[in-house]
Amino acid sequence: MSAAVLVGWAALGGGVGAAARYAVDEWVTARWRRDFPLGIFLVNITGSLLLGVLVGLTTTPVASAAAPAGWVALVGTGVLGGYTTFSTASLDAVRLALAGRGVTALAYAVGTMLATICAALLGLWLGGL
């Protein structure tokens, strides 16, 4: 498959992932009603888990031969890359700090990193890697 086609698949998936991130964040935020970015926190954890599963499923010798490159570009790079967001999580931590909630900002930043790494590790394990 050509590089241009793979870029197209990734771009298509990125749009779907970004729309899903927006929808999930809005849905969680409407129900959470606290000054803590739980929506983005959950988005990043679930996205890391799902990417770990995808990588685990597609990097074993048998699976990698069967997984089309377009599928990995669409779902992994595209959908899950558009769905997760390090930049928004970083901005949320800065906003918490600027609002005088330094301890919460630090807990959010460190908690996000630890939770997403653990979720990715769990996903790799679930995916068989």
C-alpha positions as CSV (number, residue, x, y, z in Angstrom):
1,M,0.0,0.0,0.0
2,S,1.4,3.4,-0.9
3,A,2.4,6.0,1.7
4,A,-0.2,8.4,0.3
5,V,-3.0,5.9,0.9
6,L,-1.8,5.2,4.4
7,V,-1.7,9.0,5.1
8,G,-5.2,9.2,3.8
9,W,-6.4,6.4,6.1
10,A,-4.7,8.0,9.1
11,A,-6.3,11.4,8.3
12,L,-9.7,9.8,8.0
13,G,-9.3,8.0,11.3
14,G,-7.9,11.1,13.0
15,G,-11.1,13.0,12.2
16,V,-13.2,10.2,13.6
17,G,-11.0,10.0,16.7
18,A,-11.1,13.8,17.4
19,A,-14.9,13.8,17.1
20,A,-15.1,10.8,19.5
21,R,-12.8,12.6,21.9
22,Y,-15.0,15.7,21.8
23,A,-18.2,13.7,22.3
24,V,-16.8,11.7,25.2
25,D,-15.3,14.8,26.9
26,E,-18.6,16.7,26.6
27,W,-20.7,13.8,27.8
28,V,-18.5,13.2,30.9
29,T,-18.1,16.9,31.6
30,A,-21.9,17.4,31.5
31,R,-22.3,14.7,34.2
32,W,-19.2,15.3,36.3
33,R,-19.8,18.9,37.2
34,R,-16.5,19.4,39.1
35,D,-13.5,21.5,38.3
36,F,-11.4,18.5,37.3
37,P,-10.9,17.4,33.6
38,L,-12.2,13.9,34.1
39,G,-13.4,13.6,30.5
40,I,-9.9,14.1,29.0
41,F,-8.4,11.9,31.7
42,L,-10.7,9.0,30.8
43,V,-10.2,9.6,27.1
44,N,-6.4,9.3,27.4
45,I,-6.7,6.2,29.6
46,T,-9.1,4.4,27.3
47,G,-7.1,5.4,24.2
48,S,-3.9,4.1,25.7
49,L,-5.6,0.9,26.6
50,L,-7.0,0.4,23.1
51,L,-3.7,1.3,21.4
52,G,-1.9,-1.2,23.6
53,V,-4.5,-3.9,22.6
54,L,-4.1,-3.0,18.9
55,V,-0.3,-3.1,19.1
56,G,-0.4,-6.3,21.0
57,L,-2.7,-7.9,18.5
58,T,-0.8,-6.7,15.4
59,T,2.8,-7.2,16.4
60,T,3.0,-10.9,17.0
61,P,4.5,-12.7,14.0
62,V,1.2,-14.3,12.9
63,A,-0.9,-11.2,13.5
64,S,1.4,-8.7,11.8
65,A,1.4,-10.8,8.7
66,A,-2.4,-10.8,8.7
67,A,-3.0,-7.1,9.8
68,P,-3.2,-4.8,6.7
69,A,-1.1,-1.7,7.0
70,G,-4.2,0.4,6.2
71,W,-6.0,-1.0,9.3
72,V,-3.2,0.0,11.6
73,A,-2.9,3.4,10.1
74,L,-6.7,4.0,10.3
75,V,-7.2,2.7,13.8
76,G,-3.9,3.1,15.6
77,T,-2.4,6.3,14.1
78,G,-5.7,7.8,13.0
79,V,-8.6,7.0,15.3
80,L,-6.6,6.5,18.5
81,G,-4.1,9.2,17.7
82,G,-7.0,11.7,17.1
83,Y,-8.9,10.4,20.2
84,T,-6.1,10.8,22.7
85,T,-4.6,14.2,23.5
86,F,-1.4,15.0,25.4
87,S,-1.7,18.7,24.6
88,T,-5.2,19.1,26.1
89,A,-4.1,17.2,29.2
90,S,-1.1,19.5,29.6
91,L,-3.3,22.6,29.2
92,D,-5.7,21.3,31.7
93,A,-2.9,20.8,34.2
94,V,-1.7,24.4,33.6
95,R,-5.2,25.7,34.0
96,L,-5.6,23.9,37.3
97,A,-2.2,25.4,38.5
98,L,-3.1,28.9,37.4
99,A,-6.4,28.6,39.3
100,G,-4.4,28.1,42.5
101,R,-5.0,24.3,42.5
102,G,-1.3,23.3,42.3
103,V,-1.7,20.0,44.2
104,T,-4.6,19.0,42.0
105,A,-2.6,20.0,38.9
106,L,0.4,18.0,39.9
107,A,-1.8,15.0,40.8
108,Y,-3.6,15.3,37.5
109,A,-0.4,15.5,35.5
110,V,1.4,12.6,37.3
111,G,-1.8,10.6,37.5
112,T,-2.4,11.0,33.8
113,M,1.1,9.8,32.9
114,L,1.0,6.8,35.3
115,A,-2.6,5.8,34.4
116,T,-2.0,5.9,30.7
117,I,1.3,4.0,30.9
118,C,-0.5,1.3,33.0
119,A,-3.4,1.2,30.6
120,A,-1.1,0.8,27.6
121,L,0.8,-2.0,29.5
122,L,-2.5,-3.7,30.3
123,G,-3.6,-3.3,26.6
124,L,-0.4,-4.9,25.4
125,W,-1.0,-7.8,27.8
126,L,-4.6,-8.2,26.7
127,G,-3.5,-8.1,23.1
128,G,-1.1,-10.9,23.6
129,L,2.3,-9.2,23.5
